[in-house]
Amino acid sequence: MRIALVGPFGLKPKGTMAVRALPLARALRARGHAVTMILPPWSYPSDAGRAYDDAGVQIENVAIAPRAFIPSRLVARVRACQPDLVHIFKPKAYAGLTQWLLWQMRRVGLQNARIALDTDDWEGAGGWNDREKYSAAQKKFFAWQERWGLTHADAVTVASRALETLAWSLGAPRARVVYVPNGVNPLPASDLSRAAARAQYGLQDARVILLYTRFFEFDCARVVDILTRVLAELPDAKLLLVGKGLFGEEKQFLEMAAARGWRERVADAGWEMSGETD
């Protein structure tokens, strides 16, 4: 089978295509399918126009200037692959527009590939629409894209049970919704010993609490309250913070830690790229 995977952005710095779509593409290739990933790397412009092979998966990054042409470029590359199946990742923005165009083309006989949609985030009201600083028009459009995309696909893959119920609530037929959780990607071998890695962050022999977050899963004040109590009970423990907020929430968190008297017990690793922190 020929399969095209279409993303809303490139492999960097956002994670969906690198840690969800690419491992799936590699697994499909290992099963004998011809797999192409088609991406618009607007958030990592240096990848624009770059094409290469990754474990048998063909990676194609389309040109991103001018941006108004990105959807048509994605569609053109999909059609050039002549896929039996197109798997769209995320129902919004460029990927959502590509899904809409391909669906309309199929209606009039210009392409006949089956269309699947993957969703690993809640995009509309209560989801990313409430987190990102979108305009009112963007919020309305993305909410429409999510609803339309989930109800105009031959199959829908979801990353969580919560998204499964969301898809059902928006009208996606239950029989077409498939739960596909994120897998585990093996980390590359590291030349750094455990002791050296701990020393790098000033952890040495301390007990380590890992907070791996983008700071939208919880209220900062609540987690600071919890950690204050935990650290009081564990005087030899330190906190390893891996993550960064969308709007500088990590700075607020560290200021609150300082006010509570345990900022010096926090090792701030920031937003690590894959493979840098083992």
VOBA-1610 file (N, C-alpha, C; in pm, whole numbers, padded with zeros to 5 digits, always signed):
BEGIN
Met+00084-00120+00000Met+00000+00000+00000Met+00088+00125+00000Arg+00046+00226-00074Arg+00115+00355-00074Arg+00043+00447+00025Ile+00119+00500+00119Ile+00060+00581+00226Ile+00130+00716+00233Ala+00053+00823+00238Ala+00108+00958+00257Ala+00062+01011+00392Leu+00157+01057+00472Leu+00127+01119+00602Leu+00150+01269+00587Val+00051+01348+00622Val+00058+01494+00604Val+00052+01561+00740Gly+00147+01651+00766Gly+00152+01720+00894Gly+00115+01866+00883Pro+00084+01931+00996Pro+00054+02074+00999Pro+00179+02159+01012Phe+00291+02094+01044Phe+00421+02160+01059Phe+00528+02055+01038Gly+00656+02095+01054Gly+00765+02002+01029Gly+00801+01916+01150Leu+00919+01856+01145Leu+00963+01766+01251Leu+01019+01841+01372Lys+01049+01971+01355Lys+01104+02051+01465Lys+01030+02184+01469Pro+01024+02250+01585Pro+01056+02199+01719Pro+00938+02128+01784Lys+00818+02142+01725Lys+00701+02076+01782Lys+00714+01925+01765Gly+00646+01850+01853Gly+00676+01708+01863Gly+00586+01611+01791Thr+00465+01652+01751Thr+00369+01554+01699Thr+00425+01473+01583Met+00483+01538+01484Met+00528+01465+01366Met+00653+01382+01395Ala+00738+01429+01486Ala+00862+01357+01516Ala+00839+01238+01609Val+00752+01255+01710Val+00739+01149+01811Val+00611+01068+01799Arg+00517+01112+01716Arg+00395+01033+01694Arg+00388+00982+01551Ala+00397+01072+01454Ala+00379+01032+01315Ala+00499+00954+01259Leu+00621+01000+01285Leu+00738+00934+01226Leu+00756+00791+01274Pro+00744+00762+01405Pro+00753+00621+01447Pro+00646+00533+01382Leu+00525+00588+01365Leu+00420+00514+01296Leu+00458+00490+01150Ala+00515+00591+01086Ala+00558+00577+00947Ala+00667+00470+00934Arg+00761+00470+01027Arg+00868+00368+01023Arg+00812+00228+01040Ala+00714+00215+01131Ala+00653+00084+01154Ala+00577+00036+01031Leu+00508+00127+00964Leu+00437+00091+00841Leu+00535+00051+00731Arg+00647+00124+00724Arg+00748+00089+00622Arg+00806-00048+00651Ala+00828-00079+00779Ala+00883-00210+00815Ala+00787-00323+00778Arg+00659-00292+00765Arg+00560-00392+00725Arg+00545-00400+00574Gly+00627-00325+00502Gly+00629-00338+00357Gly+00555-00232+00280His+00498-00134+00348His+00425-00027+00279His+00522+00081+00229Ala+00484+00149+00124Ala+00561+00264+00074Ala+00505+00388+00143Val+00589+00455+00222Val+00541+00563+00309Val+00615+00693+00279Thr+00539+00800+00264Thr+00595+00934+00243Thr+00534+01029+00344Met+00618+01107+00412Met+00571+01213+00501Met+00588+01346+00430Ile+00480+01424+00424Ile+00481+01551+00354Ile+00452+01661+00456Leu+00546+01754+00469Leu+00544+01848+00581Leu+00564+01993+00535Pro+00499+02088+00604Pro+00526+02230+00581Pro+00606+02287+00699Pro+00738+02295+00689Pro+00820+02329+00807Pro+00825+02479+00836Trp+00709+02542+00851Trp+00706+02687+00874Trp+00770+02725+01007Ser+00770+02633+01105Ser+00830+02665+01235Ser+00979+02632+01238Tyr+01031+02575+01129Tyr+01175+02544+01118Tyr+01214+02564+00972Pro+01219+02692+00929Pro+01232+02724+00786Pro+01352+02663+00716Ser+01458+02631+00789Ser+01577+02576+00723Ser+01550+02439+00660Asp+01441+02373+00700Asp+01406+02244+00641Asp+01324+02259+00512Ala+01281+02379+00479Ala+01195+02399+00362Ala+01263+02348+00236Gly+01192+02266+00159Gly+01245+02212+00035Gly+01335+02091+00052Arg+01362+02052+00176Arg+01453+01940+00201Arg+01379+01807+00190Ala+01439+01712+00117Ala+01382+01578+00103Ala+01491+01476+00134Tyr+01456+01372+00207Tyr+01554+01270+00244Tyr+01484+01142+00286Asp+01563+01039+00304Asp+01514+00907+00343Asp+01542+00884+00491Asp+01442+00836+00565Asp+01459+00802+00706Asp+01409+00660+00726Ala+01502+00565+00733Ala+01468+00423+00752Ala+01366+00376+00650Gly+01379+00423+00528Gly+01288+00383+00422Gly+01168+00472+00405Val+01145+00563+00500Val+01035+00659+00490Val+01085+00782+00413Gln+01013+00821+00311Gln+01050+00941+00236Gln+00995+01065+00306Ile+01085+01154+00344Ile+01046+01279+00410Ile+01055+01391+00307Glu+00945+01462+00287Glu+00942+01574+00193Glu+00891+01699+00263Asn+00974+01801+00267Asn+00937+01931+00324Asn+00907+02027+00209Val+00787+02078+00205Val+00750+02167+00095Val+00805+02308+00120Ala+00812+02387+00014Ala+00849+02527+00028Ala+00740+02600+00108Ile+00779+02700+00185Ile+00684+02765+00275Ile+00658+02912+00241Ala+00718+02962+00133Ala+00694+03102+00095Ala+00639+03106-00048Pro+00532+03181-00068Pro+00448+03244+00034Pro+00358+03140+00102Arg+00321+03170+00226Arg+00248+03071+00305Arg+00110+03039+00248Ala+00053+03132+00175Ala-00080+03107+00118Ala-00079+02988+00022Phe+00037+02953-00031Phe+00047+02842-00125Phe+00075+02708-00058Ile+00096+02707+00074Ile+00132+02582+00141Ile+00026+02473+00121Pro-00104+02498+00142Pro-00202+02390+00123Pro-00198+02330-00017Ser-00187+02415-00120Ser-00185+02363-00257Ser-00057+02283-00282Arg+00054+02322-00220Arg+00178+02245-00236Arg+00167+02109-00169Leu+00105+02106-00051Leu+00085+01979+00018Leu-00003+01886-00066Val-00111+01940-00121Val-00200+01860-00204Val-00126+01809-00328Ala-00046+01895-00390Ala+00027+01854-00510Ala+00123+01740-00481Arg+00192+01746-00366Arg+00285+01639-00332Arg+00211+01510-00298Val+00095+01524-00233Val+00013+01405-00206Val-00027+01338-00337Arg-00076+01415-00430Arg-00121+01358-00557Arg-00006+01296-00635Ala+00113+01355-00623Ala+00230+01300-00692Ala+00266+01162-00638Cys+00238+01138-00510Cys+00267+01007-00449Cys+00167+00900-00491Gln+00052+00941-00543Gln-00056+00850-00581Gln-00086+00750-00468Pro-00117+00801-00348Pro-00135+00712-00234Pro-00271+00639-00238Asp-00272+00525-00172Asp-00398+00455-00148Asp-00466+00513-00023Leu-00383+00565+00068Leu-00432+00620+00194Leu-00357+00748+00227Val-00430+00850+00268Val-00370+00974+00318Val-00405+00986+00465His-00304+00996+00551His-00326+01011+00695His-00289+01154+00732Ile-00390+01232+00768Ile-00373+01372+00805Ile-00350+01380+00956Phe-00246+01453+00996Phe-00217+01469+01138Phe-00256+01609+01183Lys-00356+01612+01269Lys-00420+01732+01324Lys-00522+01787+01223Pro-00641+01821+01274Pro-00748+01867+01185Pro-00744+02016+01157Lys-00640+02087+01200Lys-00642+02234+01193Lys-00534+02288+01099Ala-00547+02414+01068Ala-00447+02490+00993Ala-00417+02422+00859Tyr-00287+02413+00822Tyr-00251+02363+00689Tyr-00294+02218+00668Ala-00279+02135+00770Ala-00321+01995+00756Ala-00471+01986+00737Gly-00547+02064+00814Gly-00691+02063+00800Gly-00737+02113+00664Leu-00671+02214+00611Leu-00704+02265+00478Leu-00673+02159+00372Thr-00563+02087+00391Thr-00528+01979+00297Thr-00635+01871+00298Gln-00680+01833+00417Gln-00787+01734+00427Gln-00912+01782+00353Trp-00950+01908+00375Trp-01069+01962+00311Trp-01055+01958+00159Leu-00940+02000+00108Leu-00919+02001-00037Leu-00924+01860-00094Leu-00859+01765-00029Leu-00858+01627-00078Leu-00997+01565-00075Trp-01074+01599+00030Trp-01210+01546+00041Trp-01297+01598-00074Gln-01285+01729-00103Gln-01364+01787-00212Gln-01320+01730-00346Met-01191+01709-00364Met-01140+01652-00489Met-01192+01511-00509Arg-01203+01437-00400Arg-01255+01300-00412Arg-01403+01302-00450Arg-01475+01400-00399Arg-01618+01411-00430Arg-01642+01427-00580Val-01549+01495-00648Val-01567+01520-00792Val-01480+01429-00877Gly-01420+01327-00815Gly-01347+01226-00891Gly-01204+01260-00928Leu-01145+01362-00863Leu-01008+01400-00898Leu-00904+01321-00819Gln-00944+01251-00716Gln-00855+01161-00644Gln-00942+01060-00571Asn-00887+00942-00543Asn-00968+00837-00482Asn-00907+00775-00358Ala-00805+00839-00301Ala-00742+00784-00181Ala-00836+00791-00062Arg-00827+00691+00025Arg-00898+00697+00152Arg-00829+00801+00240Ile-00908+00865+00328Ile-00856+00973+00411Ile-00876+00939+00558Ala-00768+00934+00633Ala-00773+00915+00778Ala-00724+01042+00845Leu-00776+01068+00962Leu-00736+01187+01039Leu-00685+01143+01176Asp-00572+01197+01217Asp-00519+01172+01351Asp-00534+01297+01435Thr-00578+01280+01559Thr-00585+01393+01652Thr-00518+01354+01783Asp-00423+01436+01826Asp-00353+01409+01952Asp-00369+01526+02049Asp-00455+01621+02013Asp-00483+01736+02100Asp-00627+01779+02082Trp-00678+01843+02184Trp-00810+01907+02176Trp-00783+02048+02124Glu-00839+02082+02009Glu-00805+02209+01944Glu-00904+02321+01973Gly-01033+02291+01984Gly-01136+02395+01995Gly-01153+02451+02134Ala-01275+02497+02164Ala-01305+02555+02295Ala-01276+02455+02405Gly-01200+02499+02505Gly-01156+02411+02612Gly-01022+02347+02585Gly-00973+02358+02461Gly-00843+02303+02423Gly-00745+02414+02389Trp-00672+02395+02276Trp-00570+02493+02239Trp-00628+02630+02208Asn-00754+02636+02169Asn-00815+02768+02148Asn-00813+02854+02274Asp-00814+02788+02391Asp-00810+02862+02517Asp-00668+02888+02564Arg-00570+02827+02500Arg-00430+02841+02543Arg-00350+02937+02455Glu-00368+02922+02325Glu-00293+03006+02232Glu-00357+03144+02220Lys-00277+03242+02180Lys-00326+03379+02164Lys-00381+03400+02022Tyr-00482+03319+01989Tyr-00544+03330+01859Tyr-00643+03446+01856Ser-00668+03498+01737Ser-00774+03597+01721Ser-00909+03527+01730Ala-01015+03603+01745Ala-01150+03545+01751Ala-01181+03470+01622Ala-01137+03525+01509Ala-01163+03459+01380Ala-01088+03327+01371Gln-00963+03325+01417Gln-00886+03200+01415Gln-00950+03095+01504Lys-00993+03134+01623Lys-01056+03039+01713Lys-01181+02977+01650Lys-01260+03060+01588Lys-01382+03011+01525Lys-01349+02917+01411Phe-01248+02951+01332Phe-01209+02870+01218Phe-01151+02736+01262Phe-01062+02737+01363Phe-01001+02613+01410Phe-01105+02520+01473Ala-01200+02578+01545Ala-01307+02495+01603Ala-01390+02430+01493Trp-01418+02507+01386Trp-01491+02451+01272Trp-01409+02341+01204Gln-01278+02366+01186Gln-01193+02266+01122Gln-01193+02136+01201Glu-01184+02146+01333Glu-01181+02026+01416Glu-01311+01947+01399Arg-01423+02016+01407Arg-01553+01949+01396Arg-01570+01890+01256Trp-01537+01967+01153Trp-01553+01919+01016Trp-01459+01802+00990Gly-01333+01815+01031Gly-01236+01711+01003Gly-01271+01578+01066Leu-01318+01581+01190Leu-01352+01458+01260Leu-01473+01388+01200Thr-01555+01462+01130Thr-01677+01404+01073Thr-01666+01383+00921His-01551+01411+00864His-01529+01391+00721His-01398+01316+00698Ala-01390+01198+00756Ala-01274+01113+00741Ala-01322+00968+00737Asp-01252+00885+00661Asp-01289+00744+00655Asp-01250+00670+00782Ala-01154+00726+00855Ala-01113+00673+00985Ala-01051+00786+01065Val-01064+00776+01196Val-01006+00875+01286Val-00922+00801+01389Thr-00795+00839+01401Thr-00709+00783+01506Thr-00692+00888+01614Val-00703+00846+01741Val-00695+00939+01853Val-00588+00892+01951Ala-00524+00988+02015Ala-00413+00957+02105Ala-00457+00926+02247Ser-00582+00953+02281Ser-00628+00930+02418Ser-00776+00894+02418Arg-00819+00835+02530Arg-00961+00803+02544Arg-01046+00930+02552Ala-00989+01037+02612Ala-01062+01164+02620Ala-01089+01218+02480Leu-00990+01209+02391Leu-01009+01255+02254Leu-01106+01164+02179Glu-01108+01037+02216Glu-01204+00945+02156Glu-01347+00991+02185Thr-01374+01024+02312Thr-01509+01070+02347Thr-01539+01206+02285Leu-01436+01291+02273Leu-01456+01420+02206Leu-01496+01400+02061Ala-01426+01308+01993Ala-01458+01280+01854Ala-01602+01230+01841Trp-01642+01141+01931Trp-01781+01092+01928Trp-01879+01207+01950Ser-01848+01294+02047Ser-01941+01402+02081Ser-01958+01501+01967Leu-01856+01513+01882Leu-01864+01605+01769Leu-01926+01540+01645Gly-01961+01412+01658Gly-02034+01347+01549Gly-01959+01243+01470Ala-01832+01212+01507Ala-01759+01108+01436Ala-01822+00972+01466Pro-01851+00891+01363Pro-01910+00760+01386Pro-01819+00673+01474Arg-01876+00612+01576Arg-01795+00535+01671Arg-01713+00427+01603Ala-01768+00363+01503Ala-01699+00252+01438Ala-01575+00298+01362Arg-01566+00426+01332Arg-01452+00476+01256Arg-01342+00535+01344Val-01365+00544+01474Val-01267+00605+01565Val-01183+00495+01630Val-01052+00507+01616Val-00959+00405+01665Val-00862+00468+01763Tyr-00851+00408+01880Tyr-00757+00457+01983Tyr-00617+00408+01949Val-00525+00502+01923Val-00385+00471+01890Val-00297+00555+01983Pro-00263+00502+02101Pro-00180+00580+02194Pro-00040+00599+02141Asn+00028+00698+02193Asn+00168+00718+02157Asn+00250+00597+02201Gly+00347+00561+02120Gly+00434+00450+02154Gly+00557+00498+02230Val+00649+00407+02253Val+00774+00438+02322Val+00885+00434+02218Asn+00957+00545+02206Asn+01067+00552+02111Asn+01199+00527+02184Pro+01279+00431+02138Pro+01407+00406+02205Pro+01499+00527+02194Leu+01563+00560+02307Leu+01658+00672+02308Leu+01791+00629+02248Pro+01860+00719+02182Pro+01993+00684+02132Pro+02089+00657+02246Ala+02188+00574+02219Ala+02287+00544+02322Ala+02360+00672+02364Ser+02387+00684+02495Ser+02454+00802+02547Ser+02593+00765+02596Asp+02689+00852+02567Asp+02826+00831+02617Asp+02840+00882+02760Leu+02737+00947+02810Leu+02742+01008+02942Leu+02702+00905+03048Ser+02784+00888+03150Ser+02749+00796+03258Ser+02637+00856+03342Arg+02572+00771+03422Arg+02465+00818+03509Arg+02518+00924+03605Ala+02636+00899+03661Ala+02694+00994+03756Ala+02725+01127+03687Ala+02777+01121+03564Ala+02812+01243+03492Ala+02686+01321+03454Ala+02581+01248+03416Ala+02456+01315+03380Ala+02396+01385+03501Arg+02400+01319+03617Arg+02349+01382+03739Arg+02433+01504+03775Ala+02565+01492+03763Ala+02653+01603+03797Ala+02628+01723+03705Gln+02593+01694+03580Gln+02567+01800+03483Gln+02457+01894+03531Tyr+02361+01840+03605Tyr+02250+01920+03655Tyr+02258+01945+03805Gly+02374+01914+03863Gly+02392+01940+04005Gly+02311+01850+04095Leu+02281+01727+04048Leu+02195+01638+04124Leu+02273+01539+04210Gln+02392+01501+04165Gln+02479+01409+04238Gln+02400+01292+04300Asp+02406+01277+04433Asp+02341+01164+04499Asp+02201+01197+04553Ala+02147+01310+04514Ala+02016+01350+04565Ala+01905+01260+04510Arg+01798+01247+04588Arg+01678+01188+04532Arg+01618+01290+04436Val+01571+01243+04321Val+01530+01335+04215Val+01380+01324+04189Ile+01316+01439+04189Ile+01176+01451+04147Ile+01177+01513+04008Leu+01117+01446+03910Leu+01113+01497+03773Leu+00980+01566+03747Leu+00987+01690+03705Leu+00868+01762+03659Leu+00887+01789+03510Tyr+00817+01712+03429Tyr+00830+01718+03283Tyr+00700+01778+03230Thr+00705+01902+03183Thr+00579+01973+03161Thr+00593+02088+03062Arg+00479+02128+03007Arg+00471+02252+02930Arg+00384+02354+03004Phe+00349+02320+03129Phe+00282+02412+03222Phe+00137+02445+03185Phe+00074+02364+03101Phe-00068+02388+03081Phe-00152+02274+03139Glu-00087+02177+03203Glu-00160+02064+03261Glu-00214+02093+03401Phe-00165+02200+03464Phe-00201+02227+03602Phe-00180+02375+03633Asp-00236+02416+03744Asp-00214+02552+03792Asp-00079+02558+03867Cys+00003+02656+03833Cys+00137+02665+03894Cys+00130+02669+04047Ala+00038+02746+04102Ala+00029+02760+04248Ala+00001+02625+04313Arg-00082+02543+04249Arg-00114+02413+04307Arg+00007+02322+04311Val+00082+02315+04200Val+00198+02224+04199Val+00308+02276+04292Val+00320+02408+04305Val+00418+02464+04399Val+00381+02428+04542Asp+00253+02433+04574Asp+00208+02392+04708Asp+00243+02246+04735Ile+00217+02160+04638Ile+00245+02017+04654Ile+00395+01994+04671Leu+00475+02056+04584Leu+00619+02036+04590Leu+00679+02093+04718Thr+00622+02200+04769Thr+00670+02257+04895Thr+00657+02154+05007Arg+00544+02086+05011Arg+00523+01984+05114Arg+00614+01864+05093Val+00629+01821+04967Val+00713+01705+04938Val+00859+01733+04972Leu+00909+01849+04932Leu+01049+01883+04958Leu+01076+01902+05107Ala+00975+01946+05181Ala+00992+01958+05327Ala+01008+01820+05390Glu+00939+01720+05334Glu+00948+01583+05385Glu+01074+01512+05338Leu+01131+01558+05228Leu+01249+01493+05169Leu+01362+01596+05158Pro+01432+01623+05266Pro+01534+01729+05265Pro+01652+01702+05172Asp+01669+01575+05130Asp+01781+01543+05040Asp+01737+01538+04894Ala+01613+01573+04865Ala+01561+01565+04729Ala+01581+01695+04653Lys+01594+01681+04519Lys+01599+01796+04431Lys+01499+01777+04317Leu+01462+01888+04256Leu+01365+01884+04148Leu+01435+01908+04015Leu+01416+01817+03920Leu+01466+01836+03784Leu+01349+01882+03698Leu+01356+02005+03652Leu+01250+02065+03571Leu+01288+02055+03423Val+01210+01979+03348Val+01230+01966+03203Val+01103+02016+03137Gly+01110+02132+03074Gly+00992+02187+03009Gly+00992+02337+03009Lys+00898+02389+02934Lys+00889+02533+02918Lys+00746+02569+02882Gly+00694+02677+02939Gly+00558+02718+02909Gly+00548+02794+02778Leu+00427+02809+02732Leu+00405+02885+02609Leu+00429+03033+02629Phe+00398+03081+02748Phe+00403+03224+02775Phe+00488+03257+02897Gly+00598+03183+02915Gly+00689+03212+03024Gly+00645+03163+03160Glu+00557+03062+03163Glu+00509+03010+03290Glu+00621+02952+03375Glu+00727+02904+03310Glu+00839+02848+03387Glu+00905+02956+03473Lys+00906+03079+03427Lys+00963+03189+03506Lys+00877+03215+03630Gln+00746+03212+03610Gln+00654+03229+03723Gln+00675+03117+03824Phe+00691+02994+03774Phe+00711+02879+03862Phe+00839+02896+03944Leu+00947+02937+03881Leu+01075+02952+03952Leu+01069+03068+04052Glu+00996+03173+04018Glu+00978+03284+04114Glu+00901+03237+04237Met+00799+03153+04214Met+00721+03101+04326Met+00805+03006+04410Ala+00892+02929+04344Ala+00982+02839+04418Ala+01077+02919+04505Ala+01127+03031+04451Ala+01216+03116+04529Ala+01144+03174+04650Ala+01019+03215+04629Ala+00941+03272+04740Ala+00915+03169+04849Arg+00908+03040+04811Arg+00886+02934+04908Arg+01017+02882+04969Gly+01129+02930+04917Gly+01257+02895+04977Gly+01326+02772+04924Trp+01286+02720+04807Trp+01354+02601+04756Trp+01400+02615+04609Arg+01416+02739+04563Arg+01463+02759+04426Arg+01599+02695+04402Glu+01688+02698+04502Glu+01823+02641+04484Glu+01820+02490+04472Arg+01707+02429+04499Arg+01695+02283+04486Arg+01633+02243+04352Val+01621+02339+04260Val+01564+02313+04128Val+01673+02319+04023Ala+01686+02210+03945Ala+01773+02208+03828Ala+01686+02232+03706Asp+01704+02346+03642Asp+01619+02385+03530Asp+01685+02346+03398Ala+01635+02239+03336Ala+01694+02191+03210Ala+01632+02258+03088Gly+01522+02330+03106Gly+01457+02395+02993Gly+01383+02294+02906Trp+01358+02334+02781Trp+01286+02249+02687Trp+01389+02170+02607Glu+01417+02049+02652Glu+01520+01968+02589Glu+01471+01909+02458Met+01557+01910+02356Met+01525+01840+02233Met+01547+01691+02255Ser+01481+01609+02172Ser+01487+01464+02188Ser+01631+01414+02187Gly+01666+01332+02285Gly+01797+01271+02290Gly+01899+01346+02372Glu+01871+01472+02409Glu+01970+01548+02484Glu+01969+01515+02632Thr+01854+01474+02684Thr+01846+01435+02823Thr+01800+01290+02830Asp+01886+01203+02875Asp+01856+01060+02882Asp+01802+01030+03022
//
